[in-house]
Each structure stands twice: as C-alpha cells, then as structure tokens.
Amino acid sequence: MAYDEVLERRSEMLKRRIGEMIAKENQYGLGKQEGLFLRRMIKEWHQTAHEMNAKPEV
C-alpha cells in the first residue's frame, strides 16, 4: 500500500470515528477523557489532511 493510500485510509477512519464521537456527544455528552480524545483525533485528522495536501507533485 502506497503512502498516499495509507493517508487516505487514515483520514477516512478518523472521520468515521470523529462522527461517531460527535453523535455520542450530542446525545449523551462526553466525559472529560472522551472530550480530550475527540480533540486529539481532530488534530490528527487535520495533520493527515495537511500531509495529503503538502505532497510534492512529480
């Protein structure tokens, strides 16, 4: 699997998990630890998106 594919897969997994956490937050609320975990996942998702967009074109 190429690095580009790994980044795309990671982005999709993070988006899916973030969506699940946001739905949970809207229904039941999140605990402190879950809230921190959600923010960390969002940061990772943004970093992954940045890496995908910063690829040098060949």
PDB file of N, CA, C, O and CB in Angstrom:
ATOM      1  N   MET A   1       0.852  -1.174   0.000  1.00  0.00           N
ATOM      2  CA  MET A   1       0.000   0.000   0.000  1.00  0.00           C
ATOM      3  C   MET A   1       0.899   1.238   0.000  1.00  0.00           C
ATOM      4  O   MET A   1       1.819   1.352   0.809  1.00  0.00           O
ATOM      5  CB  MET A   1      -0.970  -0.002   1.229  1.00  0.00           C
ATOM      6  N   ALA A   2       0.620   2.144  -0.904  1.00  0.00           N
ATOM      7  CA  ALA A   2       1.409   3.365  -1.029  1.00  0.00           C
ATOM      8  C   ALA A   2       1.086   4.318   0.123  1.00  0.00           C
ATOM      9  O   ALA A   2       0.037   4.223   0.760  1.00  0.00           O
ATOM     10  CB  ALA A   2       1.142   4.050  -2.391  1.00  0.00           C
ATOM     11  N   TYR A   3       2.005   5.221   0.364  1.00  0.00           N
ATOM     12  CA  TYR A   3       1.845   6.185   1.453  1.00  0.00           C
ATOM     13  C   TYR A   3       0.587   7.029   1.269  1.00  0.00           C
ATOM     14  O   TYR A   3      -0.102   7.349   2.238  1.00  0.00           O
ATOM     15  CB  TYR A   3       3.073   7.091   1.543  1.00  0.00           C
ATOM     16  N   ASP A   4       0.292   7.386   0.022  1.00  0.00           N
ATOM     17  CA  ASP A   4      -0.916   8.164  -0.260  1.00  0.00           C
ATOM     18  C   ASP A   4      -2.163   7.399   0.165  1.00  0.00           C
ATOM     19  O   ASP A   4      -3.086   7.970   0.746  1.00  0.00           O
ATOM     20  CB  ASP A   4      -0.996   8.516  -1.755  1.00  0.00           C
ATOM     21  N   GLU A   5      -2.181   6.111  -0.130  1.00  0.00           N
ATOM     22  CA  GLU A   5      -3.327   5.279   0.235  1.00  0.00           C
ATOM     23  C   GLU A   5      -3.452   5.153   1.745  1.00  0.00           C
ATOM     24  O   GLU A   5      -4.560   5.131   2.281  1.00  0.00           O
ATOM     25  CB  GLU A   5      -3.204   3.892  -0.399  1.00  0.00           C
ATOM     26  N   VAL A   6      -2.327   5.072   2.424  1.00  0.00           N
ATOM     27  CA  VAL A   6      -2.338   4.991   3.888  1.00  0.00           C
ATOM     28  C   VAL A   6      -2.939   6.266   4.473  1.00  0.00           C
ATOM     29  O   VAL A   6      -3.762   6.206   5.386  1.00  0.00           O
ATOM     30  CB  VAL A   6      -0.905   4.766   4.440  1.00  0.00           C
ATOM     31  N   LEU A   7      -2.528   7.413   3.947  1.00  0.00           N
ATOM     32  CA  LEU A   7      -3.067   8.680   4.428  1.00  0.00           C
ATOM     33  C   LEU A   7      -4.566   8.784   4.175  1.00  0.00           C
ATOM     34  O   LEU A   7      -5.311   9.249   5.037  1.00  0.00           O
ATOM     35  CB  LEU A   7      -2.347   9.842   3.763  1.00  0.00           C
ATOM     36  N   GLU A   8      -5.010   8.353   2.994  1.00  0.00           N
ATOM     37  CA  GLU A   8      -6.436   8.403   2.681  1.00  0.00           C
ATOM     38  C   GLU A   8      -7.232   7.486   3.607  1.00  0.00           C
ATOM     39  O   GLU A   8      -8.297   7.862   4.097  1.00  0.00           O
ATOM     40  CB  GLU A   8      -6.675   8.013   1.218  1.00  0.00           C
ATOM     41  N   ARG A   9      -6.717   6.296   3.840  1.00  0.00           N
ATOM     42  CA  ARG A   9      -7.399   5.344   4.724  1.00  0.00           C
ATOM     43  C   ARG A   9      -7.462   5.888   6.152  1.00  0.00           C
ATOM     44  O   ARG A   9      -8.494   5.797   6.815  1.00  0.00           O
ATOM     45  CB  ARG A   9      -6.681   3.975   4.705  1.00  0.00           C
ATOM     46  N   ARG A  10      -6.356   6.447   6.610  1.00  0.00           N
ATOM     47  CA  ARG A  10      -6.321   7.012   7.959  1.00  0.00           C
ATOM     48  C   ARG A  10      -7.328   8.154   8.099  1.00  0.00           C
ATOM     49  O   ARG A  10      -8.023   8.262   9.109  1.00  0.00           O
ATOM     50  CB  ARG A  10      -4.904   7.510   8.295  1.00  0.00           C
ATOM     51  N   SER A  11      -7.395   9.000   7.074  1.00  0.00           N
ATOM     52  CA  SER A  11      -8.330  10.107   7.092  1.00  0.00           C
ATOM     53  C   SER A  11      -9.772   9.602   7.175  1.00  0.00           C
ATOM     54  O   SER A  11     -10.574  10.130   7.945  1.00  0.00           O
ATOM     55  CB  SER A  11      -8.140  10.977   5.852  1.00  0.00           C
ATOM     56  N   GLU A  12     -10.096   8.589   6.388  1.00  0.00           N
ATOM     57  CA  GLU A  12     -11.447   8.029   6.410  1.00  0.00           C
ATOM     58  C   GLU A  12     -11.784   7.424   7.768  1.00  0.00           C
ATOM     59  O   GLU A  12     -12.894   7.599   8.271  1.00  0.00           O
ATOM     60  CB  GLU A  12     -11.598   6.973   5.322  1.00  0.00           C
ATOM     61  N   MET A  13     -10.842   6.723   8.350  1.00  0.00           N
ATOM     62  CA  MET A  13     -11.070   6.115   9.666  1.00  0.00           C
ATOM     63  C   MET A  13     -11.279   7.192  10.730  1.00  0.00           C
ATOM     64  O   MET A  13     -12.174   7.075  11.567  1.00  0.00           O
ATOM     65  CB  MET A  13      -9.885   5.206  10.055  1.00  0.00           C
ATOM     66  N   LEU A  14     -10.459   8.231  10.697  1.00  0.00           N
ATOM     67  CA  LEU A  14     -10.590   9.318  11.666  1.00  0.00           C
ATOM     68  C   LEU A  14     -11.926  10.041  11.497  1.00  0.00           C
ATOM     69  O   LEU A  14     -12.590  10.350  12.487  1.00  0.00           O
ATOM     70  CB  LEU A  14      -9.427  10.312  11.518  1.00  0.00           C
ATOM     71  N   LYS A  15     -12.328  10.316  10.246  1.00  0.00           N
ATOM     72  CA  LYS A  15     -13.605  10.996  10.010  1.00  0.00           C
ATOM     73  C   LYS A  15     -14.766  10.171  10.548  1.00  0.00           C
ATOM     74  O   LYS A  15     -15.684  10.713  11.163  1.00  0.00           O
ATOM     75  CB  LYS A  15     -13.802  11.267   8.510  1.00  0.00           C
ATOM     76  N   ARG A  16     -14.727   8.862  10.318  1.00  0.00           N
ATOM     77  CA  ARG A  16     -15.800   7.996  10.795  1.00  0.00           C
ATOM     78  C   ARG A  16     -15.862   7.992  12.319  1.00  0.00           C
ATOM     79  O   ARG A  16     -16.942   8.112  12.898  1.00  0.00           O
ATOM     80  CB  ARG A  16     -15.607   6.571  10.270  1.00  0.00           C
ATOM     81  N   ARG A  17     -14.721   7.855  12.961  1.00  0.00           N
ATOM     82  CA  ARG A  17     -14.674   7.818  14.423  1.00  0.00           C
ATOM     83  C   ARG A  17     -15.061   9.167  15.026  1.00  0.00           C
ATOM     84  O   ARG A  17     -15.760   9.213  16.038  1.00  0.00           O
ATOM     85  CB  ARG A  17     -13.275   7.415  14.898  1.00  0.00           C
ATOM     86  N   ILE A  18     -14.616  10.259  14.416  1.00  0.00           N
ATOM     87  CA  ILE A  18     -14.981  11.594  14.896  1.00  0.00           C
ATOM     88  C   ILE A  18     -16.490  11.781  14.793  1.00  0.00           C
ATOM     89  O   ILE A  18     -17.116  12.319  15.707  1.00  0.00           O
ATOM     90  CB  ILE A  18     -14.239  12.696  14.090  1.00  0.00           C
ATOM     91  N   GLY A  19     -17.073  11.340  13.684  1.00  0.00           N
ATOM     92  CA  GLY A  19     -18.513  11.437  13.516  1.00  0.00           C
ATOM     93  C   GLY A  19     -19.276  10.673  14.584  1.00  0.00           C
ATOM     94  O   GLY A  19     -20.284  11.153  15.101  1.00  0.00           O
ATOM     95  N   GLU A  20     -18.790   9.480  14.914  1.00  0.00           N
ATOM     96  CA  GLU A  20     -19.418   8.679  15.968  1.00  0.00           C
ATOM     97  C   GLU A  20     -19.323   9.386  17.319  1.00  0.00           C
ATOM     98  O   GLU A  20     -20.285   9.409  18.087  1.00  0.00           O
ATOM     99  CB  GLU A  20     -18.760   7.289  16.051  1.00  0.00           C
ATOM    100  N   MET A  21     -18.163   9.958  17.596  1.00  0.00           N
ATOM    101  CA  MET A  21     -17.975  10.646  18.876  1.00  0.00           C
ATOM    102  C   MET A  21     -18.850  11.900  18.961  1.00  0.00           C
ATOM    103  O   MET A  21     -19.394  12.200  20.024  1.00  0.00           O
ATOM    104  CB  MET A  21     -16.493  11.022  19.069  1.00  0.00           C
ATOM    105  N   ILE A  22     -18.990  12.631  17.855  1.00  0.00           N
ATOM    106  CA  ILE A  22     -19.830  13.824  17.862  1.00  0.00           C
ATOM    107  C   ILE A  22     -21.291  13.440  18.073  1.00  0.00           C
ATOM    108  O   ILE A  22     -22.017  14.123  18.796  1.00  0.00           O
ATOM    109  CB  ILE A  22     -19.666  14.611  16.548  1.00  0.00           C
ATOM    110  N   ALA A  23     -21.724  12.347  17.442  1.00  0.00           N
ATOM    111  CA  ALA A  23     -23.094  11.885  17.651  1.00  0.00           C
ATOM    112  C   ALA A  23     -23.311  11.512  19.114  1.00  0.00           C
ATOM    113  O   ALA A  23     -24.348  11.830  19.696  1.00  0.00           O
ATOM    114  CB  ALA A  23     -23.406  10.684  16.739  1.00  0.00           C
ATOM    115  N   LYS A  24     -22.329  10.836  19.702  1.00  0.00           N
ATOM    116  CA  LYS A  24     -22.437  10.471  21.118  1.00  0.00           C
ATOM    117  C   LYS A  24     -22.480  11.715  21.997  1.00  0.00           C
ATOM    118  O   LYS A  24     -23.252  11.790  22.953  1.00  0.00           O
ATOM    119  CB  LYS A  24     -21.262   9.572  21.534  1.00  0.00           C
ATOM    120  N   GLU A  25     -21.633  12.693  21.656  1.00  0.00           N
ATOM    121  CA  GLU A  25     -21.600  13.935  22.422  1.00  0.00           C
ATOM    122  C   GLU A  25     -22.958  14.637  22.369  1.00  0.00           C
ATOM    123  O   GLU A  25     -23.433  15.157  23.380  1.00  0.00           O
ATOM    124  CB  GLU A  25     -20.496  14.866  21.889  1.00  0.00           C
ATOM    125  N   ASN A  26     -23.575  14.650  21.195  1.00  0.00           N
ATOM    126  CA  ASN A  26     -24.864  15.313  21.043  1.00  0.00           C
ATOM    127  C   ASN A  26     -25.969  14.592  21.794  1.00  0.00           C
ATOM    128  O   ASN A  26     -26.896  15.235  22.288  1.00  0.00           O
ATOM    129  CB  ASN A  26     -25.226  15.418  19.583  1.00  0.00           C
ATOM    130  N   GLN A  27     -25.891  13.264  21.893  1.00  0.00           N
ATOM    131  CA  GLN A  27     -26.948  12.504  22.559  1.00  0.00           C
ATOM    132  C   GLN A  27     -26.765  12.443  24.064  1.00  0.00           C
ATOM    133  O   GLN A  27     -27.708  12.682  24.819  1.00  0.00           O
ATOM    134  CB  GLN A  27     -27.004  11.108  22.006  1.00  0.00           C
ATOM    135  N   TYR A  28     -25.562  12.125  24.499  1.00  0.00           N
ATOM    136  CA  TYR A  28     -25.335  11.830  25.917  1.00  0.00           C
ATOM    137  C   TYR A  28     -24.322  12.734  26.589  1.00  0.00           C
ATOM    138  O   TYR A  28     -24.257  12.781  27.818  1.00  0.00           O
ATOM    139  CB  TYR A  28     -24.890  10.426  26.064  1.00  0.00           C
ATOM    140  N   GLY A  29     -23.533  13.452  25.808  1.00  0.00           N
ATOM    141  CA  GLY A  29     -22.425  14.211  26.371  1.00  0.00           C
ATOM    142  C   GLY A  29     -21.191  13.331  26.470  1.00  0.00           C
ATOM    143  O   GLY A  29     -21.290  12.104  26.446  1.00  0.00           O
ATOM    144  N   LEU A  30     -20.052  13.949  26.579  1.00  0.00           N
ATOM    145  CA  LEU A  30     -18.795  13.213  26.694  1.00  0.00           C
ATOM    146  C   LEU A  30     -18.158  13.524  28.037  1.00  0.00           C
ATOM    147  O   LEU A  30     -18.297  14.622  28.575  1.00  0.00           O
ATOM    148  CB  LEU A  30     -17.829  13.568  25.533  1.00  0.00           C
ATOM    149  N   GLY A  31     -17.462  12.537  28.558  1.00  0.00           N
ATOM    150  CA  GLY A  31     -16.685  12.764  29.761  1.00  0.00           C
ATOM    151  C   GLY A  31     -15.433  13.550  29.419  1.00  0.00           C
ATOM    152  O   GLY A  31     -15.133  13.788  28.249  1.00  0.00           O
ATOM    153  N   LYS A  32     -14.717  13.947  30.441  1.00  0.00           N
ATOM    154  CA  LYS A  32     -13.508  14.754  30.223  1.00  0.00           C
ATOM    155  C   LYS A  32     -12.493  14.012  29.355  1.00  0.00           C
ATOM    156  O   LYS A  32     -11.934  14.589  28.422  1.00  0.00           O
ATOM    157  CB  LYS A  32     -12.868  15.131  31.567  1.00  0.00           C
ATOM    158  N   GLN A  33     -12.255  12.742  29.659  1.00  0.00           N
ATOM    159  CA  GLN A  33     -11.275  11.966  28.914  1.00  0.00           C
ATOM    160  C   GLN A  33     -11.720  11.759  27.464  1.00  0.00           C
ATOM    161  O   GLN A  33     -10.900  11.831  26.549  1.00  0.00           O
ATOM    162  CB  GLN A  33     -11.044  10.616  29.593  1.00  0.00           C
ATOM    163  N   GLU A  34     -13.007  11.504  27.253  1.00  0.00           N
ATOM    164  CA  GLU A  34     -13.516  11.327  25.901  1.00  0.00           C
ATOM    165  C   GLU A  34     -13.417  12.624  25.102  1.00  0.00           C
ATOM    166  O   GLU A  34     -13.111  12.599  23.910  1.00  0.00           O
ATOM    167  CB  GLU A  34     -14.964  10.840  25.940  1.00  0.00           C
ATOM    168  N   GLY A  35     -13.672  13.744  25.749  1.00  0.00           N
ATOM    169  CA  GLY A  35     -13.547  15.037  25.081  1.00  0.00           C
ATOM    170  C   GLY A  35     -12.115  15.302  24.641  1.00  0.00           C
ATOM    171  O   GLY A  35     -11.876  15.799  23.540  1.00  0.00           O
ATOM    172  N   LEU A  36     -11.168  14.969  25.504  1.00  0.00           N
ATOM    173  CA  LEU A  36      -9.755  15.137  25.147  1.00  0.00           C
ATOM    174  C   LEU A  36      -9.377  14.225  23.978  1.00  0.00           C
ATOM    175  O   LEU A  36      -8.638  14.623  23.077  1.00  0.00           O
ATOM    176  CB  LEU A  36      -8.853  14.841  26.364  1.00  0.00           C
ATOM    177  N   PHE A  37      -9.896  13.000  24.012  1.00  0.00           N
ATOM    178  CA  PHE A  37      -9.630  12.043  22.938  1.00  0.00           C
ATOM    179  C   PHE A  37     -10.200  12.554  21.614  1.00  0.00           C
ATOM    180  O   PHE A  37      -9.552  12.441  20.574  1.00  0.00           O
ATOM    181  CB  PHE A  37     -10.230  10.662  23.283  1.00  0.00           C
ATOM    182  N   LEU A  38     -11.408  13.115  21.650  1.00  0.00           N
ATOM    183  CA  LEU A  38     -12.027  13.671  20.446  1.00  0.00           C
ATOM    184  C   LEU A  38     -11.185  14.813  19.885  1.00  0.00           C
ATOM    185  O   LEU A  38     -10.949  14.865  18.678  1.00  0.00           O
ATOM    186  CB  LEU A  38     -13.454  14.163  20.750  1.00  0.00           C
ATOM    187  N   ARG A  39     -10.736  15.713  20.726  1.00  0.00           N
ATOM    188  CA  ARG A  39      -9.896  16.822  20.250  1.00  0.00           C
ATOM    189  C   ARG A  39      -8.590  16.317  19.654  1.00  0.00           C
ATOM    190  O   ARG A  39      -8.112  16.861  18.658  1.00  0.00           O
ATOM    191  CB  ARG A  39      -9.599  17.795  21.392  1.00  0.00           C
ATOM    192  N   ARG A  40      -8.010  15.282  20.251  1.00  0.00           N
ATOM    193  CA  ARG A  40      -6.769  14.723  19.715  1.00  0.00           C
ATOM    194  C   ARG A  40      -7.000  14.088  18.345  1.00  0.00           C
ATOM    195  O   ARG A  40      -6.162  14.214  17.451  1.00  0.00           O
ATOM    196  CB  ARG A  40      -6.186  13.686  20.686  1.00  0.00           C
ATOM    197  N   MET A  41      -8.132  13.408  18.179  1.00  0.00           N
ATOM    198  CA  MET A  41      -8.443  12.813  16.878  1.00  0.00           C
ATOM    199  C   MET A  41      -8.642  13.890  15.818  1.00  0.00           C
ATOM    200  O   MET A  41      -8.212  13.725  14.676  1.00  0.00           O
ATOM    201  CB  MET A  41      -9.696  11.934  16.975  1.00  0.00           C
ATOM    202  N   ILE A  42      -9.290  14.990  16.189  1.00  0.00           N
ATOM    203  CA  ILE A  42      -9.495  16.080  15.237  1.00  0.00           C
ATOM    204  C   ILE A  42      -8.152  16.672  14.821  1.00  0.00           C
ATOM    205  O   ILE A  42      -7.947  16.979  13.647  1.00  0.00           O
ATOM    206  CB  ILE A  42     -10.403  17.174  15.844  1.00  0.00           C
ATOM    207  N   LYS A  43      -7.239  16.833  15.776  1.00  0.00           N
ATOM    208  CA  LYS A  43      -5.896  17.331  15.439  1.00  0.00           C
ATOM    209  C   LYS A  43      -5.180  16.375  14.494  1.00  0.00           C
ATOM    210  O   LYS A  43      -4.530  16.813  13.544  1.00  0.00           O
ATOM    211  CB  LYS A  43      -5.059  17.531  16.716  1.00  0.00           C
ATOM    212  N   GLU A  44      -5.294  15.065  14.748  1.00  0.00           N
ATOM    213  CA  GLU A  44      -4.661  14.075  13.877  1.00  0.00           C
ATOM    214  C   GLU A  44      -5.261  14.120  12.477  1.00  0.00           C
ATOM    215  O   GLU A  44      -4.549  13.989  11.482  1.00  0.00           O
ATOM    216  CB  GLU A  44      -4.808  12.667  14.468  1.00  0.00           C
ATOM    217  N   TRP A  45      -6.586  14.308  12.409  1.00  0.00           N
ATOM    218  CA  TRP A  45      -7.257  14.372  11.114  1.00  0.00           C
ATOM    219  C   TRP A  45      -6.763  15.584  10.320  1.00  0.00           C
ATOM    220  O   TRP A  45      -6.507  15.480   9.121  1.00  0.00           O
ATOM    221  CB  TRP A  45      -8.790  14.437  11.300  1.00  0.00           C
ATOM    222  N   HIS A  46      -6.630  16.738  10.995  1.00  0.00           N
ATOM    223  CA  HIS A  46      -6.125  17.937  10.329  1.00  0.00           C
ATOM    224  C   HIS A  46      -4.681  17.738   9.878  1.00  0.00           C
ATOM    225  O   HIS A  46      -4.309  18.170   8.787  1.00  0.00           O
ATOM    226  CB  HIS A  46      -6.226  19.153  11.263  1.00  0.00           C
ATOM    227  N   GLN A  47      -3.873  17.093  10.701  1.00  0.00           N
ATOM    228  CA  GLN A  47      -2.481  16.831  10.333  1.00  0.00           C
ATOM    229  C   GLN A  47      -2.418  15.913   9.119  1.00  0.00           C
ATOM    230  O   GLN A  47      -1.609  16.129   8.217  1.00  0.00           O
ATOM    231  CB  GLN A  47      -1.713  16.207  11.515  1.00  0.00           C
ATOM    232  N   THR A  48      -3.266  14.892   9.094  1.00  0.00           N
ATOM    233  CA  THR A  48      -3.303  13.968   7.960  1.00  0.00           C
ATOM    234  C   THR A  48      -3.721  14.700   6.691  1.00  0.00           C
ATOM    235  O   THR A  48      -3.134  14.492   5.629  1.00  0.00           O
ATOM    236  CB  THR A  48      -4.265  12.798   8.243  1.00  0.00           C
ATOM    237  N   ALA A  49      -4.732  15.556   6.797  1.00  0.00           N
ATOM    238  CA  ALA A  49      -5.180  16.332   5.638  1.00  0.00           C
ATOM    239  C   ALA A  49      -4.052  17.243   5.144  1.00  0.00           C
ATOM    240  O   ALA A  49      -3.853  17.393   3.938  1.00  0.00           O
ATOM    241  CB  ALA A  49      -6.436  17.172   5.996  1.00  0.00           C
ATOM    242  N   HIS A  50      -3.324  17.842   6.071  1.00  0.00           N
ATOM    243  CA  HIS A  50      -2.197  18.704   5.697  1.00  0.00           C
ATOM    244  C   HIS A  50      -1.130  17.900   4.957  1.00  0.00           C
ATOM    245  O   HIS A  50      -0.588  18.361   3.953  1.00  0.00           O
ATOM    246  CB  HIS A  50      -1.588  19.376   6.948  1.00  0.00           C
ATOM    247  N   GLU A  51      -0.829  16.704   5.452  1.00  0.00           N
ATOM    248  CA  GLU A  51       0.182  15.858   4.791  1.00  0.00           C
ATOM    249  C   GLU A  51      -0.281  15.452   3.402  1.00  0.00           C
ATOM    250  O   GLU A  51       0.523  15.385   2.473  1.00  0.00           O
ATOM    251  CB  GLU A  51       0.478  14.602   5.634  1.00  0.00           C
ATOM    252  N   MET A  52      -1.574  15.179   3.254  1.00  0.00           N
ATOM    253  CA  MET A  52      -2.099  14.784   1.943  1.00  0.00           C
ATOM    254  C   MET A  52      -1.996  15.947   0.959  1.00  0.00           C
ATOM    255  O   MET A  52      -1.711  15.732  -0.219  1.00  0.00           O
ATOM    256  CB  MET A  52      -3.567  14.309   2.062  1.00  0.00           C
ATOM    257  N   ASN A  53      -2.222  17.174   1.424  1.00  0.00           N
ATOM    258  CA  ASN A  53      -2.189  18.345   0.557  1.00  0.00           C
ATOM    259  C   ASN A  53      -0.788  18.870   0.314  1.00  0.00           C
ATOM    260  O   ASN A  53      -0.570  19.619  -0.638  1.00  0.00           O
ATOM    261  CB  ASN A  53      -3.028  19.429   1.141  1.00  0.00           C
ATOM    262  N   ALA A  54       0.154  18.498   1.144  1.00  0.00           N
ATOM    263  CA  ALA A  54       1.512  19.029   1.039  1.00  0.00           C
ATOM    264  C   ALA A  54       2.434  18.132   0.211  1.00  0.00           C
ATOM    265  O   ALA A  54       3.638  18.378   0.137  1.00  0.00           O
ATOM    266  CB  ALA A  54       2.095  19.218   2.422  1.00  0.00           C
ATOM    267  N   LYS A  55       1.873  17.095  -0.409  1.00  0.00           N
ATOM    268  CA  LYS A  55       2.698  16.196  -1.203  1.00  0.00           C
ATOM    269  C   LYS A  55       3.303  16.940  -2.390  1.00  0.00           C
ATOM    270  O   LYS A  55       2.603  17.688  -3.072  1.00  0.00           O
ATOM    271  CB  LYS A  55       1.874  14.993  -1.687  1.00  0.00           C
ATOM    272  N   PRO A  56       4.573  16.744  -2.638  1.00  0.00           N
ATOM    273  CA  PRO A  56       5.160  17.381  -3.823  1.00  0.00           C
ATOM    274  C   PRO A  56       4.646  16.683  -5.093  1.00  0.00           C
ATOM    275  O   PRO A  56       4.545  15.457  -5.143  1.00  0.00           O
ATOM    276  CB  PRO A  56       6.725  17.331  -3.761  1.00  0.00           C
ATOM    277  N   GLU A  57       4.330  17.474  -6.097  1.00  0.00           N
ATOM    278  CA  GLU A  57       3.864  16.895  -7.358  1.00  0.00           C
ATOM    279  C   GLU A  57       5.047  16.516  -8.203  1.00  0.00           C
ATOM    280  O   GLU A  57       6.011  17.271  -8.330  1.00  0.00           O
ATOM    281  CB  GLU A  57       2.953  17.870  -8.120  1.00  0.00           C
ATOM    282  N   VAL A  58       4.966  15.346  -8.775  1.00  0.00           N
ATOM    283  CA  VAL A  58       6.075  14.832  -9.584  1.00  0.00           C
ATOM    284  C   VAL A  58       5.788  15.017 -11.041  1.00  0.00           C
ATOM    285  O   VAL A  58       6.606  14.646 -11.883  1.00  0.00           O
ATOM    286  CB  VAL A  58       6.336  13.363  -9.288  1.00  0.00           C
TER     287      VAL A  58
END
